[in-house]
Amino acid sequence: MTTTRSKTPQLTAAKAVEELRTALAGADIRLPSLTCDAASPDLNLVDLGRVSAQVAVALADVVRRGTR
């Protein structure tokens, strides 16, 4: 069996956090607990954390606008 490596660098959780934080800042949204999930580094997970209801509604609005 032959395997090939992707020519695209693997996206890390840290890079994803950075990109998401930057994108959200452009929409004036801050997720204060946004971080990499340190409990499972092999899974490359991002922990979005908790937010207030107001932030959740603002995030939902941005997503809705982006899907239209």
N, C-alpha and C positions, 0 to 999 in steps of 0.2 A: 504494500500500500504506500502510495506517495502522498506526502502532505506538502502544501505550499503555504508560505507565509504571506500574509496580506502586506501590500506595499504601503498601506495606510497605517500610520502609527496608532497603537492602541490608545483609545480614549481612557484617560484615568479619571477616577472620581474627583481628584483635586482639580483637574482641568475643567471637568463638568461643573464643579462648584463655582469656579472662577467665571466661566462663561455665563452660567445662570445668574450669578450675582450681578454681573455687568449688564445683562439684558434687563433684569428686574429694575436695576437702578435707572435705566433709561425710561422706565415707566413709573418712576418714583415709588417703587415698592421695595421694601426691605424685609427679608426673612432673617430675623436676628439669630436663629439657631441653625441656619444653613451650614452644613459641614460634611466632611467625609465620614462614613460610618466606620469608626475604628474597630468595632467589634468583629467585623468580617472583611478584612482587607482583600482577601482573595476573591470576593464577590464584586468588588469595585462599586459599592453602593453609596448613594448620596442620601443623607438624612436631611429632609426638608424642615424638620422641627415643628414647633407649635407657633401659631400666629393668632392674632386677634381676629374676631369676626369681621372687623372692618378691612383688615388686610386680605382676608380670604375672599371677600366680595370684590375688592379691587383687583385681585389676581384673576378671579373668574371673569371679570369684565375685560381684562386685557386678553385673556385666552379667547373669549368669544369674538372680540374684534379681529383677532388674528386668524380666526377660522372662517371668516366671511369672505 
